[in-house]
Amino acid sequence: MRTIAVDSITENIKEMCIEANHFLSTDMRRALDNAAQAERSPLGRQILGQLQENLQIAGEDMIPICQDTGMAVIFIEIGQEVHFEGGSLEEAIHEGVRRGYVDGYLRKSVVKDPLIRENTRDNTPAIIHYEIKPGDQVRITVAPKGFGSENMSRVFMLKPADGIEGVKNAILTAVKDAGPNACPPMVVGVGIGGTFEKCAIMAKRALTREVGEHSSIPYVKEMEEELLTTINGLGIGPGGLGGTTTALAVNINTYPTHIAGLPVAVNIVVM
């Protein structure tokens, strides 16, 4: 049995919240650079160039990449041989988010009640997804989610007879409806199967996959590649101003489902 102090969880999440809002991951930065070289539209290239400049300024001056520093979504994988000490794990996670957003001078966007709308002033609570794994390791992924893209999310409860073409049409419908509102270029996360809530979590989790890494399921990999080509042929382009770079990746996760259902969720994250 491995023992971990919850204070270390708090400190790590604090640093991850700050880092995630100031720097792009290596894979996303590489994808953006490649897109800037491949983009055919002059205006599209200009927009992508501005995004590259914005990233440089954000990193050098420690200014958030985007003014919307998001609601913190935490994926935490916990080995079943891990014991936490020193307090509540959940409270420690929320405290890490609080310190990250307060100490990092990040915008606080969370309201205490969805209808009364009073700001919590520290960007808590976070959204936490737990997963129990074999072993004695803990893996934490922090994904701040801005709501320009989050508001473009869709869940489709398809019929089994709709099949693979129905799934593709649903994904394309979500992207078309999002248009410029999702602030492309984007990564499109998709969850197929499970239940209403399972497919939505899978879609959100898919966004954390490294850009360029495909599903290990052959037909899903083919769908990812086909949909990326189709989406980039829609002409939405960088900033929604036209071009050949609307998405940097399409990541699809699947899960078994009921004989009577075919749930599909689409969640989008911007560069």
Legacy VTK file of the C-alpha trace (Angstrom):
# vtk DataFile Version 3.0
C-alpha trace
ASCII
DATASET POLYDATA
POINTS 271 float
0.000 0.000 0.000
1.334 3.434 -0.969
0.456 6.452 1.159
0.115 9.913 -0.414
-0.493 13.148 1.475
-3.409 15.087 0.020
-1.358 18.306 0.362
0.795 17.093 -2.541
-2.340 16.675 -4.655
-3.345 20.260 -3.851
0.049 21.652 -4.808
0.249 19.704 -8.062
-3.232 20.745 -9.160
-2.462 24.372 -8.336
0.603 24.313 -10.610
-1.239 22.425 -13.348
-4.081 24.983 -13.403
-1.575 27.794 -13.883
0.483 25.954 -16.501
-2.546 24.812 -18.517
-3.738 28.398 -18.873
-0.395 29.799 -19.998
1.148 27.135 -22.229
0.015 24.734 -24.942
1.057 21.107 -24.687
3.857 20.069 -27.045
1.534 18.079 -29.302
-0.937 20.973 -29.657
1.858 23.444 -30.375
3.246 21.135 -33.041
-0.208 20.701 -34.585
-0.699 24.472 -34.705
2.688 25.030 -36.348
1.932 22.356 -38.942
-1.492 23.881 -39.612
0.027 27.329 -40.116
2.294 25.908 -42.811
-0.439 23.882 -44.509
-3.271 26.447 -44.415
-4.210 27.516 -47.964
-6.181 30.652 -47.184
-4.104 33.864 -46.784
-6.521 35.121 -44.129
-6.433 31.728 -42.430
-2.629 31.843 -42.340
-2.791 35.331 -40.862
-5.141 34.177 -38.085
-2.952 31.178 -37.288
0.093 33.450 -37.233
-1.659 35.699 -34.724
-2.401 32.666 -32.561
1.274 31.678 -32.662
2.255 35.196 -31.632
-0.333 35.143 -28.861
1.167 31.915 -27.510
4.645 33.409 -27.475
3.478 36.501 -25.592
1.470 34.387 -23.138
4.494 32.251 -22.299
6.987 35.091 -22.042
4.802 37.485 -20.039
2.781 34.828 -18.119
-0.515 36.102 -19.482
-3.292 33.527 -20.001
-3.584 32.201 -23.545
-7.287 33.107 -23.539
-9.319 35.510 -21.422
-11.671 32.616 -20.616
-9.560 30.528 -18.242
-12.370 28.022 -18.000
-13.998 25.810 -15.439
-11.470 23.278 -14.130
-12.195 19.706 -15.191
-10.079 17.146 -13.329
-9.569 13.552 -14.440
-7.894 11.572 -11.659
-6.868 7.934 -12.061
-6.179 6.325 -8.683
-4.369 3.061 -8.148
-6.364 0.743 -5.904
-3.275 0.268 -3.730
-3.067 3.986 -2.869
-4.086 5.387 0.505
-4.557 9.141 0.936
-3.848 10.808 4.272
-4.139 14.293 5.730
-7.747 15.040 4.849
-10.341 14.689 2.138
-9.043 14.004 -1.384
-11.976 15.855 -2.927
-11.446 18.918 -0.754
-7.739 18.813 -1.629
-8.569 18.854 -5.343
-10.894 21.834 -4.966
-8.271 23.621 -2.860
-5.684 23.085 -5.594
-8.009 24.699 -8.114
-8.733 27.576 -5.733
-5.030 28.286 -5.179
-4.243 27.960 -8.858
-6.858 30.484 -9.911
-6.321 32.901 -6.997
-2.506 32.763 -6.801
-2.205 32.589 -10.584
-4.476 35.633 -11.090
-6.696 33.647 -13.445
-10.240 34.741 -14.236
-12.827 33.338 -11.849
-15.809 32.224 -13.893
-17.729 29.786 -11.678
-21.073 30.726 -10.136
-22.409 29.084 -6.958
-25.901 28.430 -8.291
-26.754 27.988 -11.997
-29.758 30.346 -11.740
-28.896 32.812 -8.962
-25.447 33.350 -10.598
-23.382 34.531 -7.613
-19.666 34.139 -8.381
-17.710 31.854 -6.038
-14.674 34.173 -6.476
-12.131 31.353 -6.622
-13.284 29.246 -9.606
-14.386 26.359 -7.427
-15.880 23.852 -7.353
-14.097 21.856 -10.035
-15.654 19.060 -12.083
-13.990 15.826 -10.955
-13.992 12.457 -12.710
-12.532 9.549 -10.713
-11.269 6.280 -12.156
-9.891 3.375 -10.135
-6.968 1.515 -11.721
-4.722 -1.369 -10.684
-1.436 -0.460 -8.998
-0.138 2.281 -6.724
0.088 5.276 -9.058
-2.017 8.436 -9.309
-2.409 10.227 -12.635
-4.022 13.663 -12.768
-5.149 15.508 -15.890
-6.282 19.123 -15.534
-8.380 20.448 -18.404
-9.668 24.022 -17.961
-12.780 24.236 -20.171
-13.850 27.565 -21.629
-17.529 27.889 -22.355
-17.379 29.345 -25.850
-16.577 25.825 -26.988
-18.399 24.022 -24.147
-21.682 25.641 -25.161
-21.324 23.985 -28.573
-21.522 20.482 -27.043
-24.151 18.071 -28.353
-25.599 14.694 -27.364
-27.469 12.668 -29.975
-29.533 9.659 -28.912
-29.479 7.865 -32.247
-31.273 4.693 -33.239
-29.105 1.607 -33.843
-30.334 1.586 -37.434
-28.689 4.984 -37.982
-25.374 3.134 -37.985
-21.966 4.550 -38.774
-23.280 7.046 -41.317
-25.723 8.403 -38.759
-22.864 8.829 -36.304
-20.759 10.690 -38.863
-23.690 12.948 -39.761
-24.276 13.737 -36.087
-20.644 14.742 -35.571
-20.643 16.910 -38.681
-23.939 18.506 -37.623
-22.405 19.478 -34.278
-19.334 21.008 -35.920
-21.367 22.874 -38.554
-23.740 24.241 -35.923
-20.775 25.361 -33.816
-19.234 27.179 -36.784
-17.180 30.199 -35.661
-18.709 30.166 -32.160
-16.269 27.460 -31.022
-13.276 29.674 -31.968
-11.557 27.264 -34.387
-9.082 25.702 -34.902
-10.458 23.062 -32.573
-10.079 19.501 -31.419
-13.302 17.516 -31.704
-13.877 14.944 -28.960
-16.467 12.248 -29.567
-17.958 9.570 -27.332
-19.953 6.742 -28.894
-21.858 4.162 -26.863
-22.596 3.638 -23.205
-25.455 5.760 -21.902
-26.466 9.428 -22.027
-23.892 10.468 -19.419
-21.183 7.949 -20.358
-20.858 9.135 -23.947
-20.534 12.748 -22.753
-17.706 11.908 -20.361
-15.980 9.889 -23.089
-16.183 12.862 -25.452
-14.622 15.143 -22.834
-11.929 12.569 -22.055
-11.148 12.205 -25.765
-10.047 15.839 -25.822
-7.126 14.987 -23.525
-5.659 12.486 -25.983
-2.462 13.585 -27.689
-3.045 15.162 -31.095
-2.054 12.702 -33.796
-2.658 9.635 -31.623
-5.503 7.588 -33.049
-7.840 4.975 -31.645
-6.444 1.435 -31.569
-9.700 0.196 -33.160
-9.153 0.159 -36.958
-12.628 1.328 -38.041
-12.595 4.108 -35.400
-9.180 5.281 -36.591
-10.561 5.434 -40.137
-13.521 7.503 -38.910
-11.194 9.919 -37.117
-9.126 10.463 -40.249
-12.139 10.715 -42.565
-13.994 13.162 -40.327
-10.929 15.360 -39.897
-10.612 15.658 -43.683
-14.337 16.340 -44.071
-14.432 18.937 -41.285
-11.441 20.761 -42.739
-13.265 20.802 -46.064
-16.246 22.681 -44.604
-14.510 26.032 -45.107
-15.114 27.328 -41.567
-11.392 27.920 -41.074
-9.337 29.666 -38.384
-11.452 32.058 -36.354
-14.429 31.068 -38.504
-13.133 33.375 -41.242
-12.626 30.713 -43.897
-9.821 28.349 -44.708
-8.721 24.743 -44.625
-7.918 24.438 -40.902
-11.088 24.066 -38.887
-9.953 21.129 -36.732
-6.550 19.873 -35.665
-7.835 16.442 -34.655
-10.929 14.308 -34.236
-10.593 11.930 -31.261
-13.226 9.229 -30.777
-13.769 6.982 -27.750
-16.238 4.077 -27.782
-17.926 1.880 -25.175
-20.446 -0.995 -25.218
-24.093 0.062 -25.236
-27.656 -1.289 -25.044
-29.221 -3.136 -28.003
-31.791 -0.340 -28.349
-29.412 2.614 -28.262
-26.631 4.469 -30.062
-25.654 7.491 -27.942
-23.201 9.971 -29.479
-21.693 12.983 -27.735
-19.558 15.730 -29.267
-17.399 18.047 -27.169
-15.076 20.649 -28.626
-11.972 22.325 -27.278
-10.255 25.244 -28.950
-6.571 25.600 -29.629
LINES 1 272
271 0 1 2 3 4 5 6 7 8 9 10 11 12 13 14 15 16 17 18 19 20 21 22 23 24 25 26 27 28 29 30 31 32 33 34 35 36 37 38 39 40 41 42 43 44 45 46 47 48 49 50 51 52 53 54 55 56 57 58 59 60 61 62 63 64 65 66 67 68 69 70 71 72 73 74 75 76 77 78 79 80 81 82 83 84 85 86 87 88 89 90 91 92 93 94 95 96 97 98 99 100 101 102 103 104 105 106 107 108 109 110 111 112 113 114 115 116 117 118 119 120 121 122 123 124 125 126 127 128 129 130 131 132 133 134 135 136 137 138 139 140 141 142 143 144 145 146 147 148 149 150 151 152 153 154 155 156 157 158 159 160 161 162 163 164 165 166 167 168 169 170 171 172 173 174 175 176 177 178 179 180 181 182 183 184 185 186 187 188 189 190 191 192 193 194 195 196 197 198 199 200 201 202 203 204 205 206 207 208 209 210 211 212 213 214 215 216 217 218 219 220 221 222 223 224 225 226 227 228 229 230 231 232 233 234 235 236 237 238 239 240 241 242 243 244 245 246 247 248 249 250 251 252 253 254 255 256 257 258 259 260 261 262 263 264 265 266 267 268 269 270
